[in-house]
Structures are given as C-alpha cells and as structure tokens.
Amino acid sequence: MFIKRTRSVQGDREYGAVLLVQGERVPARRGPGRPRADAPARSRVVHRTLANLSKLPEALVTLIERYCQAEREGKAFDLTEAHEPVIGPAYGPLAALLALAREAGIERALGTTRRGRLALFLVLARVLHRGSRRSAARWASTQATAPVLGLERLDEDDLYAALDWLAAEQPRIERALGPKRPKGLVFLYDVTSSYLEGQHNELAAPGYNRDGKRFKKQVVVGLLTDAEGEPLSVHVYEGNRADPTTVADVVHTLAQEFGGAEVVLVGDRGMLRGPAREQLGAQGFRYVTALTDPELRRHLREGILRLEDFTEQVAEVVGEGGLRYVFKRIAATRERHRTRRADQLARVQAKVDQRNAYVAAHPRAEAAVSVRQAERWLGAYKLGAFVSATLEGRRVVLAVDAAKQARVHELDGCYVVLSDVPAAKASAQTLWERYGDLQRVERDFRTLKTGLLELRPIFLRKAGRTRGHALVALLALKLTRALERHVKPLGITVAEALDRLDGVRLVSLGAPEHGLWRLPTRWEAPQRDLLAVLPTLPAPMLSLGEPSA
C-alpha cells in the first residue's frame, strides 16, 4: 500500500486528492499469435484505490504513509511509538447491539441513510440509556457513536425528525421484519396502557389505567407477536380506546402487511369478543380466546357446559357452529383464590375491630360512619358479593352468606378456552397451550413498560412521534430478545451482559485527536467469554466512513 497524491488544474482552480492505493500484480493480456511453450507468463501491476483520505488531517495522512512505507520495507512499525495510547469511549455496547441489529435484519430495514442511522441510534439508546430524546443526544457525546454508526454530530431535533420518519415508515419496516411464511401462522395479541407526563399529547385521554396512575392521562398500546413472543407490530391508540376496537387494525396488519393466510389470532378474553371475532371471520382468520366470567356463567345456565365436568384434565365440548370449548379446573389457582379471599377478609375484620375499639373509647364518634367504612373496605377487596356489614348497637359486625360465598367459589380455577379452529388443525391440548402462550406477550409488556426499555412515561406531544417512540421500543425489544438468546449459555442476564460490554473500549492509534482507533487484541475473562457467544463486533469507522484496519 502507498499514499498517492494527485493534482489537477481546471480553469483558475487547482484540485487535489489523497488516495490510499494498493498495488496488485494480475495476468497480462496475451498478444497475438501462439506463445512459445517455454515463454514465462506475462503479468502487469494495477493500482486499486482502497480509500479517499482527502478529508483526513495531514498529520494522520503522514502517520498512515509512514506505516505503509514500513510495510513495504518489511519493517515493524508501532503506530503508538510517538504517543501514549489513550483508552477511548465505551465501544462494546453500541457495537454489539449493532452486530445483533444486522443479524436480525433491523439495520437493513432501517437503511443506511443518515435518517436511518439516527433511527437505529434511537433503538440502541432505548436499550442502553432510555430517557428522553434530549438526554439521548447528551449521552451520545460520551459514547463511540461516530466509530460505530458514523454519526459525527446529532442533537435532539435530529432525533425528533427520526421519530417522524419512523412513524411514516412503520408499515414498511414491520413488513420487512415480519414472518416469511405465508401460511399456518399463529399470532399472539394483547393490549396495555402507558401513562404520560404532561397534558398535551395528541393521543392522551383518561381511561382504564393499568399502571395505577389514577390522575394521569394515558395511551393504549397493542402488541402483536408470533407464537414464540417475538414482537412483530405495535399500534398506539387514544387513551380511552376500548380493547376490542383495536382488533380491526390487527386484522389489517395480518392481511395486508404480512400477507397472512390460515392465520390464528390468540387474544385475551376481554378483547376477542363478539364484533372482534366477526372481523376475524370475515377475513377468513381463526381465533383462540377464553370465556369471561359472565359468559361462563351464562353457558352453565344454558347447559352448554356443566360445572361437574371441570377436572384437572383438559376436556372439550363442541357447540353450535363448530365452536370448541376447551376447559379445565386448575387446583393450584383454585386454592390461591380462596386463600387470597380469606386473607382479605381477615384484613377487613382487623380494620373493623380497630374501628369498633375506637368507637367504644370515644362516645361522640358516629357508629354509622363505621358501617360506611366497612362497606368501602369490602368493596375495595371485592368481598361485598358474600360479606355484609351491619350495625349492632355501636359495633359493626361482618356476616358471611355461605350460599353466596359458595357461588363465588364455584368458578375458582375454572377456565374455558373458546376457538373456531377445526379439530383437524389443532387438538384440545394444543388450543389450551396456545392460549397460555399469551403470557409471553405479558412478559414483553413488562420489559417494554417497567423493565429494561421503559416505554413509559412518554415525554412527547405529537401523535406521530408517540407512534414512532413505540416502534423504537418494539425494535429495542427485538434486540434484547436476540441478546438474551445469545447470552443464555453463559447464565447471565441482559443487564449483566451490557455491564460486561461496557468494559470493551477503544484504544487510540497515534494522537487521540486523529480519531484513529482500534480494538484491543486481549480481553479479561468476562469480556472474552461474552464476545465468544456474540456476533463479531464491527470494526471502528474512520471519519471518512470506511472501516479502519
């Protein structure tokens, strides 16, 4: 290799270039006529340009030129001989996640334009940093963002623009990462809510808040995954949107974006109700869901199901229209429900006893207030269906109606899975297991909301950016799942793996201001073991965007 400097004059302007060139000897074209049998093979030297170094500082070009000269002369040359090596920023976390993003196809789906790289940075930052866009921009200045992603500079406005781009490109991105098999697919779908900070998000509205934030507005988030819980698509709705009304979008995604056929959608019993089931049927899709408690009691009254048939073995009844009712009584769940109600009743009784003691010690205390308080406590624990509070003198007495209590207890541990999947396609046991797979979506929601990725709280106002933020969290979830699979043989968590990767740092070659970095050749055991199970880390990039040696 050698440095080639070119100069040319066009009009009154002079142009120059600095090129890194590799000389190669290749076979020469044979001349006319038949060559002699003992004639040596003819060859020629061609020069191939490896990189354009014109934008590099002259000091760095000189350093590279000295290295090339030493290589041609067969001499050893230490690029650090004139400068003490400097430990650079953390390279491992960003580089490892980039390698996983390439393996999962996320980098290809986002593209290599600046907007795509900014979107990819948002995904990596959601795993490694979380927080708002402004804090992510500050965090980028402390990371190896340029050597890994080639992003020299970025600010919060760049990241907000990337969210807008992601919202517009979401269908294409999800389609690119979607399932490749068009037939016989099983999908899992569930809905949750996520509260917001502030009052001005375009999707924010009061609703059924699953986060326990009574006075916070929220948005509704629907997550579609494959049968293994691998996230495929995310939808964000207004905070007061009812769960069943979100199914239409899921049907559209399966039909139009993923090109699904013979699709089975597994959904929660509170979501896949009448209209939602009809929408699936109109598209030719099947469903697996479960009966709600009122639906189960109605089916018992109508004789479609019988309580005495519920055992610890999976059983099945086929109803009108070929609907399949797969049911079972889970003894452990039954005992847990009864134990919980007994504990709750004991807590209420303790509060009532405390209140009775207070009334007895304070003659001016109103006994009627005690009854209202007891009724509120019973309502909070949902015990009012079989426990009543009455006033005897100045004391509150709790009375348990044994018949009503037995009616509440009779369905403990009883579950009925409802499906229109033909028996030839899936057994009763298979349907039971597929509905149980919904816990994988619940696990994804825990990771998204309160675990590693912290989807909530949302610090955004525009609807498009809120949806872009949800897509970032979805892609980040795919990365964490991929990382989890890779590090499973080591018996460590994703958080522990990221901590180990933080020790993978760059070392400067020459003066640090040259921006020439390399990875160390030796590692401590924790980093060595981890890097052995991960895809090969990409080489650091120079400022001209080419991998360094």
C-alpha positions as CSV (number, residue, x, y, z in Angstrom):
1,M,0.0,0.0,0.0
2,F,1.1,3.6,-0.6
3,I,-0.2,7.1,-0.5
4,K,-0.9,8.7,-3.9
5,R,-1.3,12.5,-4.1
6,T,-2.9,13.9,-7.3
7,R,-3.1,17.5,-8.5
8,S,-5.1,18.9,-11.4
9,V,-5.9,22.4,-12.7
10,Q,-9.3,23.3,-14.2
11,G,-9.6,26.9,-15.2
12,D,-8.2,29.0,-12.5
13,R,-8.8,26.4,-9.7
14,E,-6.5,23.7,-8.5
15,Y,-7.8,20.4,-7.2
16,G,-6.1,17.7,-5.2
17,A,-6.8,14.3,-3.7
18,V,-5.0,12.0,-1.3
19,L,-5.7,8.3,-2.0
20,L,-4.7,5.1,-0.2
21,V,-3.7,2.7,-3.1
22,Q,-3.0,-1.0,-3.2
23,G,-0.7,-2.4,-5.9
24,E,-1.6,-5.8,-7.3
25,R,0.0,-8.0,-10.0
26,V,-2.5,-9.5,-12.3
27,P,-2.1,-11.6,-15.5
28,A,-1.4,-9.5,-18.6
29,R,-3.5,-9.8,-21.8
30,R,-1.8,-12.3,-24.2
31,G,-0.6,-10.9,-27.5
32,P,-1.4,-12.2,-31.0
33,G,0.0,-15.5,-32.2
34,R,0.8,-18.7,-30.4
35,P,3.2,-18.2,-27.4
36,R,6.3,-20.4,-27.1
37,A,5.9,-23.4,-24.7
38,D,8.7,-22.2,-22.5
39,A,7.7,-18.5,-22.5
40,P,7.1,-17.1,-19.0
41,A,3.6,-16.0,-18.0
42,R,3.1,-12.3,-18.6
43,S,1.7,-10.1,-15.8
44,R,1.3,-6.4,-15.0
45,V,0.8,-4.3,-11.9
46,V,-2.6,-2.4,-11.4
47,H,-3.4,0.1,-8.7
48,R,-6.6,-0.2,-6.8
49,T,-7.9,2.7,-4.7
50,L,-8.8,1.5,-1.2
51,A,-9.9,4.8,0.3
52,N,-10.0,8.5,-0.3
53,L,-8.1,10.2,2.6
54,S,-8.5,13.7,1.3
55,K,-10.6,14.8,4.3
56,L,-8.3,13.5,6.9
57,P,-5.9,15.8,8.8
58,E,-2.4,15.9,7.2
59,A,-0.8,14.6,10.4
60,L,-3.0,11.5,10.2
61,V,-2.2,11.0,6.5
62,T,1.5,11.3,7.3
63,L,1.1,8.6,10.0
64,I,-0.6,6.3,7.6
65,E,2.1,7.0,5.0
66,R,4.8,6.0,7.4
67,Y,3.0,2.8,8.2
68,C,2.7,1.9,4.5
69,Q,6.4,2.6,3.9
70,A,7.4,0.4,6.8
71,E,5.2,-2.4,5.5
72,R,6.7,-2.2,2.0
73,E,10.2,-2.4,3.5
74,G,9.3,-5.3,5.8
75,K,10.0,-3.3,9.0
76,A,7.9,-3.3,12.2
77,F,6.2,-0.1,12.8
78,D,4.3,0.8,16.0
79,L,1.7,3.5,15.5
80,T,1.8,4.2,19.2
81,E,5.5,4.8,19.4
82,A,5.2,8.5,19.3
83,H,2.1,8.8,21.6
84,E,1.0,7.2,24.7
85,P,-2.2,5.1,23.9
86,V,-5.4,6.5,25.2
87,I,-8.4,4.5,26.3
88,G,-11.4,5.7,24.3
89,P,-15.2,5.7,24.9
90,A,-17.2,2.5,25.5
91,Y,-17.4,0.7,22.2
92,G,-18.8,-2.7,23.2
93,P,-22.4,-1.9,24.0
94,L,-23.2,0.0,20.8
95,A,-21.1,-2.3,18.6
96,A,-22.6,-5.5,20.0
97,L,-26.1,-4.2,19.5
98,L,-25.3,-3.0,16.0
99,A,-24.0,-6.6,15.2
100,L,-27.2,-8.0,16.6
101,A,-29.3,-5.4,14.6
102,R,-27.5,-6.6,11.4
103,E,-28.1,-10.2,12.3
104,A,-31.8,-9.6,12.9
105,G,-32.3,-7.5,9.8
106,I,-33.1,-4.3,11.7
107,E,-30.2,-2.3,10.1
108,R,-31.3,-3.4,6.7
109,A,-34.9,-2.5,7.3
110,L,-34.0,1.0,8.6
111,G,-31.4,1.6,5.8
112,T,-28.0,3.3,5.8
113,T,-29.1,6.9,5.1
114,R,-28.5,9.5,7.9
115,R,-32.2,9.3,8.8
116,G,-32.0,5.5,9.1
117,R,-28.8,5.7,11.2
118,L,-30.4,8.2,13.5
119,A,-33.4,5.8,13.9
120,L,-31.0,3.0,14.6
121,F,-29.3,5.1,17.2
122,L,-32.7,5.7,18.9
123,V,-33.2,1.9,19.1
124,L,-29.7,1.3,20.6
125,A,-30.1,4.2,23.0
126,R,-33.5,2.8,24.2
127,V,-31.7,-0.4,25.3
128,L,-28.6,1.3,26.7
129,H,-29.8,4.6,28.0
130,R,-33.6,5.2,27.8
131,G,-34.8,8.6,28.8
132,S,-35.9,11.5,26.6
133,R,-34.5,12.5,23.2
134,R,-32.7,15.4,24.7
135,S,-30.9,13.2,27.3
136,A,-30.1,10.7,24.5
137,A,-28.4,13.4,22.5
138,R,-26.3,14.4,25.5
139,W,-25.5,10.7,26.2
140,A,-24.3,10.3,22.5
141,S,-21.5,12.7,23.1
142,T,-20.0,10.3,25.7
143,Q,-20.3,7.2,23.5
144,A,-18.5,5.8,20.5
145,T,-21.3,7.0,18.2
146,A,-19.1,8.1,15.4
147,P,-16.8,4.9,15.2
148,V,-19.9,2.6,15.5
149,L,-22.6,4.4,13.5
150,G,-20.7,7.0,11.6
151,L,-22.8,9.8,13.2
152,E,-20.4,12.6,13.9
153,R,-22.9,15.0,15.3
154,L,-26.6,14.8,16.4
155,D,-29.0,16.8,18.5
156,E,-32.5,16.4,19.8
157,D,-34.0,18.0,16.7
158,D,-32.3,15.2,14.6
159,L,-33.9,12.6,16.9
160,Y,-37.4,14.1,16.8
161,A,-37.1,14.2,12.9
162,A,-36.1,10.5,13.1
163,L,-39.3,9.7,15.1
164,D,-41.4,11.4,12.5
165,W,-39.6,9.4,9.8
166,L,-40.2,6.1,11.8
167,A,-43.9,6.9,12.1
168,A,-44.2,7.3,8.3
169,E,-42.1,4.2,7.5
170,Q,-43.6,1.9,10.2
171,P,-45.6,-0.4,7.8
172,R,-42.6,-0.9,5.6
173,I,-40.2,-1.6,8.5
174,E,-42.6,-4.0,10.2
175,R,-43.2,-5.8,6.9
176,A,-39.5,-6.1,6.2
177,L,-39.0,-7.7,9.6
178,G,-42.3,-9.8,9.5
179,P,-42.7,-13.5,9.1
180,K,-41.6,-15.0,5.8
181,R,-44.0,-18.0,5.9
182,P,-47.5,-17.0,4.5
183,K,-49.5,-20.0,5.8
184,G,-50.3,-21.7,9.0
185,L,-49.2,-18.9,11.3
186,V,-50.2,-18.3,14.9
187,F,-50.1,-14.8,16.3
188,L,-50.5,-13.5,19.8
189,Y,-52.1,-10.1,20.6
190,D,-52.7,-8.2,23.7
191,V,-53.3,-4.6,24.8
192,T,-52.0,-2.5,27.7
193,S,-51.9,1.2,28.6
194,S,-49.0,3.6,29.3
195,Y,-49.3,6.9,31.2
196,L,-47.9,10.2,30.0
197,E,-46.2,13.1,31.6
198,G,-48.0,16.4,30.7
199,Q,-51.4,17.1,29.4
200,H,-50.8,17.9,25.7
201,N,-50.1,14.6,23.9
202,E,-52.5,14.3,20.9
203,L,-53.4,10.7,21.9
204,A,-53.7,11.3,25.6
205,A,-57.0,10.6,27.3
206,P,-58.3,9.3,30.6
207,G,-59.1,5.6,30.5
208,Y,-58.8,2.3,32.3
209,N,-55.3,2.8,33.7
210,R,-53.3,-0.4,34.2
211,D,-50.4,1.5,35.7
212,G,-52.2,2.6,38.8
213,K,-51.8,6.2,37.9
214,R,-55.3,7.4,38.6
215,F,-54.9,11.0,37.6
216,K,-52.5,10.6,34.6
217,K,-53.7,10.6,31.0
218,Q,-52.6,7.6,29.0
219,V,-52.4,6.0,25.6
220,V,-53.4,2.4,24.7
221,V,-50.7,0.2,23.2
222,G,-51.5,-3.0,21.2
223,L,-48.6,-5.5,20.7
224,L,-48.7,-8.3,18.1
225,T,-46.2,-11.1,18.3
226,D,-45.6,-14.5,16.8
227,A,-46.2,-17.8,18.6
228,E,-42.9,-17.5,20.4
229,G,-43.5,-14.0,21.7
230,E,-41.2,-12.4,19.1
231,P,-42.6,-8.8,18.6
232,L,-43.9,-8.1,15.1
233,S,-46.1,-5.0,15.2
234,V,-47.1,-2.3,17.6
235,H,-50.1,0.1,17.5
236,V,-50.8,3.1,19.6
237,Y,-54.3,4.5,20.2
238,E,-56.1,7.1,22.2
239,G,-56.2,6.5,25.9
240,N,-59.9,5.9,26.1
241,R,-60.0,3.3,23.3
242,A,-61.7,0.1,24.2
243,D,-59.6,-3.1,23.8
244,P,-61.9,-4.9,21.4
245,T,-62.0,-2.0,18.9
246,T,-58.2,-2.3,18.3
247,V,-58.6,-5.7,16.7
248,A,-59.6,-4.2,13.3
249,D,-56.1,-2.8,12.9
250,V,-54.5,-6.1,13.8
251,V,-56.6,-7.8,11.1
252,H,-55.5,-5.3,8.6
253,T,-51.8,-5.8,9.6
254,L,-52.1,-9.5,9.2
255,A,-53.9,-9.4,5.9
256,Q,-52.2,-6.5,4.2
257,E,-48.8,-6.1,5.7
258,F,-47.8,-9.7,6.4
259,G,-49.9,-11.4,3.7
260,G,-51.2,-13.9,6.2
261,A,-53.3,-16.9,5.2
262,E,-54.7,-19.6,7.6
263,V,-53.9,-17.2,10.4
264,V,-54.9,-18.0,14.0
265,L,-55.0,-15.0,16.4
266,V,-54.7,-15.7,20.1
267,G,-56.2,-12.9,22.2
268,D,-57.3,-12.1,25.8
269,R,-60.9,-13.0,26.7
270,G,-61.7,-9.4,27.4
271,M,-60.7,-8.4,23.9
272,L,-61.7,-11.0,21.4
273,R,-65.4,-10.7,21.9
274,G,-68.4,-10.7,19.5
275,P,-67.5,-7.9,17.0
276,A,-63.8,-8.7,17.1
277,R,-64.5,-12.4,16.3
278,E,-66.7,-11.4,13.4
279,Q,-63.9,-9.2,12.0
280,L,-61.5,-12.2,12.1
281,G,-64.1,-14.5,10.5
282,A,-64.8,-12.0,7.7
283,Q,-61.1,-12.1,6.8
284,G,-61.0,-15.9,6.9
285,F,-58.9,-16.0,10.1
286,R,-59.4,-18.2,13.1
287,Y,-59.1,-17.2,16.8
288,V,-58.3,-18.7,20.2
289,T,-59.6,-16.8,23.3
290,A,-61.4,-17.6,26.5
291,L,-64.8,-17.0,28.1
292,T,-65.2,-14.2,30.5
293,D,-66.8,-14.9,33.9
294,P,-70.3,-13.7,32.9
295,E,-70.0,-15.7,29.6
296,L,-69.0,-18.8,31.6
297,R,-72.0,-18.5,34.0
298,R,-74.4,-17.9,31.0
299,H,-73.1,-21.1,29.3
300,L,-73.5,-23.0,32.6
301,R,-77.1,-21.8,32.8
302,E,-77.8,-22.7,29.2
303,G,-76.4,-26.2,29.7
304,I,-73.7,-25.9,27.1
305,L,-71.2,-26.5,29.9
306,R,-71.6,-28.4,33.2
307,L,-69.6,-27.5,36.4
308,E,-69.2,-31.1,37.3
309,D,-67.2,-31.8,34.1
310,F,-64.4,-29.4,35.2
311,T,-61.5,-31.5,36.3
312,E,-57.7,-31.2,36.3
313,Q,-57.6,-32.8,32.8
314,V,-58.3,-30.8,29.6
315,A,-61.7,-31.6,28.3
316,E,-63.7,-30.4,25.3
317,V,-67.3,-29.7,24.2
318,V,-68.3,-28.7,20.7
319,G,-71.1,-26.3,20.5
320,E,-73.2,-24.7,17.8
321,G,-71.5,-23.7,14.6
322,G,-68.5,-25.9,15.4
323,L,-67.3,-23.7,18.3
324,R,-64.9,-25.6,20.5
325,Y,-65.0,-25.1,24.3
326,V,-61.8,-26.4,25.9
327,F,-61.9,-26.3,29.7
328,K,-60.1,-27.3,32.8
329,R,-60.0,-26.6,36.6
330,I,-56.6,-25.7,37.9
331,A,-56.4,-26.8,41.5
332,A,-53.5,-24.6,42.5
333,T,-55.3,-21.5,41.1
334,R,-58.5,-22.5,42.9
335,E,-56.6,-22.8,46.2
336,R,-54.8,-19.5,45.6
337,H,-58.1,-17.6,45.0
338,R,-59.7,-19.0,48.2
339,T,-56.6,-18.3,50.3
340,R,-56.5,-14.7,49.0
341,R,-60.1,-14.0,49.8
342,A,-59.6,-15.5,53.3
343,D,-56.6,-13.2,53.9
344,Q,-58.5,-10.2,52.6
345,L,-61.5,-10.9,54.8
346,A,-59.1,-11.2,57.8
347,R,-57.7,-7.8,56.9
348,V,-61.1,-6.2,56.7
349,Q,-62.1,-7.8,60.0
350,A,-58.9,-6.4,61.7
351,K,-59.8,-2.9,60.4
352,V,-63.4,-3.3,61.7
353,D,-62.2,-4.4,65.1
354,Q,-59.9,-1.4,65.3
355,R,-62.8,0.9,64.3
356,N,-65.1,-0.7,66.9
357,A,-62.5,-0.2,69.6
358,Y,-62.2,3.5,68.6
359,V,-65.9,4.0,68.8
360,A,-66.1,2.3,72.2
361,A,-63.4,4.6,73.5
362,H,-65.0,7.7,72.1
363,P,-68.7,8.1,72.9
364,R,-69.1,11.0,70.5
365,A,-67.9,9.0,67.5
366,E,-70.6,8.2,65.0
367,A,-71.3,4.5,64.6
368,A,-73.0,4.9,61.2
369,V,-69.6,6.1,59.8
370,S,-68.2,2.7,60.8
371,V,-70.6,0.9,58.6
372,R,-69.8,3.1,55.6
373,Q,-66.1,2.5,56.1
374,A,-66.6,-1.3,56.4
375,E,-68.6,-1.3,53.1
376,R,-65.8,0.6,51.4
377,W,-63.2,-1.9,52.6
378,L,-65.3,-4.8,51.4
379,G,-65.8,-3.1,48.0
380,A,-62.1,-2.5,47.6
381,Y,-61.4,-6.2,48.1
382,K,-64.5,-7.3,46.1
383,L,-65.9,-9.2,49.0
384,G,-69.3,-7.5,49.0
385,A,-70.8,-10.3,46.9
386,F,-71.0,-12.5,50.0
387,V,-70.0,-10.4,53.1
388,S,-72.3,-7.8,54.6
389,A,-71.6,-5.2,57.3
390,T,-74.4,-4.4,59.9
391,L,-74.6,-2.3,63.0
392,E,-75.4,-4.0,66.3
393,G,-75.6,-1.3,68.9
394,R,-72.4,0.7,68.3
395,R,-70.4,-2.2,66.9
396,V,-70.0,-3.2,63.2
397,V,-70.5,-7.0,62.6
398,L,-69.4,-8.7,59.4
399,A,-71.6,-11.6,58.3
400,V,-70.7,-14.2,55.6
401,D,-73.5,-15.6,53.5
402,A,-72.4,-19.2,52.9
403,A,-74.6,-19.8,49.9
404,K,-73.3,-16.6,48.1
405,Q,-69.8,-17.5,49.1
406,A,-70.1,-21.0,47.6
407,R,-71.4,-19.4,44.4
408,V,-68.3,-17.1,44.2
409,H,-66.0,-20.0,45.0
410,E,-67.6,-22.4,42.5
411,L,-65.7,-21.0,39.5
412,D,-62.3,-20.7,41.2
413,G,-59.7,-22.2,38.9
414,C,-62.1,-22.8,36.1
415,Y,-61.1,-21.7,32.6
416,V,-62.7,-22.2,29.3
417,V,-60.8,-21.6,26.0
418,L,-63.0,-20.8,23.1
419,S,-61.9,-21.3,19.5
420,D,-63.2,-21.9,16.0
421,V,-60.1,-23.7,14.8
422,P,-61.2,-27.1,13.4
423,A,-60.2,-30.2,15.4
424,A,-58.3,-31.5,12.4
425,K,-56.0,-28.4,12.7
426,A,-55.3,-28.5,16.5
427,S,-56.1,-30.8,19.4
428,A,-57.8,-29.6,22.6
429,Q,-54.5,-29.7,24.4
430,T,-52.9,-27.6,21.7
431,L,-55.6,-24.9,21.9
432,W,-55.1,-24.8,25.7
433,E,-51.4,-24.4,25.4
434,R,-51.7,-21.7,22.7
435,Y,-53.9,-19.6,24.9
436,G,-51.4,-20.0,27.7
437,D,-48.8,-18.6,25.3
438,L,-50.3,-15.1,25.9
439,Q,-48.1,-14.9,29.0
440,R,-45.2,-14.3,26.5
441,V,-46.9,-11.1,25.4
442,E,-47.3,-10.1,29.0
443,R,-43.6,-10.7,29.5
444,D,-42.9,-8.4,26.5
445,F,-45.1,-5.7,28.0
446,R,-43.2,-5.9,31.3
447,T,-39.9,-5.5,29.5
448,L,-41.3,-2.6,27.5
449,K,-43.0,-0.7,30.3
450,T,-41.3,-1.3,33.6
451,G,-38.3,-3.4,32.8
452,L,-35.3,-2.7,30.7
453,L,-36.8,-0.4,28.0
454,E,-39.0,1.9,30.0
455,L,-41.6,2.8,27.3
456,R,-43.4,4.8,30.0
457,P,-43.6,7.6,30.9
458,I,-43.9,9.2,27.4
459,F,-42.5,12.7,27.1
460,L,-43.9,13.5,23.7
461,R,-46.8,15.6,22.3
462,K,-47.4,14.7,18.6
463,A,-49.3,11.5,17.7
464,G,-46.8,10.5,15.0
465,R,-43.8,10.9,17.3
466,T,-45.6,8.9,20.0
467,R,-46.1,6.1,17.5
468,G,-42.5,6.4,16.4
469,H,-41.4,6.1,20.0
470,A,-43.5,2.9,20.3
471,L,-41.8,1.5,17.2
472,V,-38.4,2.3,18.7
473,A,-39.4,0.3,21.8
474,L,-40.6,-2.6,19.6
475,L,-37.3,-2.8,17.8
476,A,-35.3,-2.4,21.0
477,L,-37.4,-5.3,22.4
478,K,-36.3,-7.5,19.4
479,L,-32.7,-6.6,20.1
480,T,-33.0,-7.5,23.8
481,R,-34.6,-10.8,22.9
482,A,-31.7,-11.5,20.5
483,L,-29.1,-10.6,23.1
484,E,-30.9,-12.8,25.7
485,R,-30.8,-15.8,23.4
486,H,-27.0,-15.3,22.7
487,V,-26.0,-15.0,26.4
488,K,-28.3,-17.7,27.7
489,P,-25.4,-20.3,27.6
490,L,-23.4,-18.1,30.0
491,G,-26.2,-18.0,32.5
492,I,-26.3,-14.2,32.7
493,T,-29.0,-11.6,32.2
494,V,-29.2,-8.9,29.5
495,A,-28.3,-6.2,32.1
496,E,-25.2,-8.2,33.2
497,A,-24.2,-8.7,29.5
498,L,-24.5,-4.9,28.9
499,D,-22.4,-4.2,32.0
500,R,-19.6,-6.5,30.7
501,L,-19.8,-4.9,27.3
502,D,-19.1,-1.5,28.9
503,G,-15.6,-2.8,29.5
504,V,-15.0,-3.2,25.8
505,R,-13.3,0.1,24.9
506,L,-11.3,1.5,22.1
507,V,-7.5,2.3,22.2
508,S,-6.1,5.2,20.2
509,L,-3.5,4.8,17.5
510,G,-1.3,7.9,17.4
511,A,-2.6,11.1,18.8
512,P,-6.2,10.9,20.1
513,E,-7.2,14.0,18.0
514,H,-6.5,11.9,14.8
515,G,-9.6,9.9,15.6
516,L,-7.8,6.6,14.7
517,W,-9.0,3.8,17.0
518,R,-8.5,0.1,17.3
519,L,-9.9,-2.7,19.4
520,P,-7.6,-4.4,21.9
521,T,-6.4,-7.8,21.0
522,R,-6.8,-9.3,24.5
523,W,-9.6,-9.2,27.0
524,E,-10.4,-10.1,30.6
525,A,-12.3,-13.4,31.0
526,P,-15.8,-11.8,31.4
527,Q,-15.5,-9.9,28.2
528,R,-13.7,-12.7,26.4
529,D,-16.5,-15.2,27.3
530,L,-19.2,-12.8,26.2
531,L,-17.6,-11.8,22.9
532,A,-17.3,-15.5,22.1
533,V,-21.1,-16.0,22.0
534,L,-21.9,-12.7,20.2
535,P,-21.6,-11.9,16.5
536,T,-18.2,-10.4,15.6
537,L,-18.1,-6.7,16.6
538,P,-17.8,-4.4,13.5
539,A,-14.5,-2.6,13.1
540,P,-14.3,1.1,14.2
541,M,-15.0,3.6,11.5
542,L,-12.8,6.5,10.5
543,S,-14.3,9.9,10.0
544,L,-14.4,9.2,6.2
545,G,-16.8,6.4,6.8
546,E,-14.5,3.4,6.0
547,P,-13.6,0.6,8.4
548,S,-10.2,1.0,9.9
549,A,-7.7,-1.9,9.8
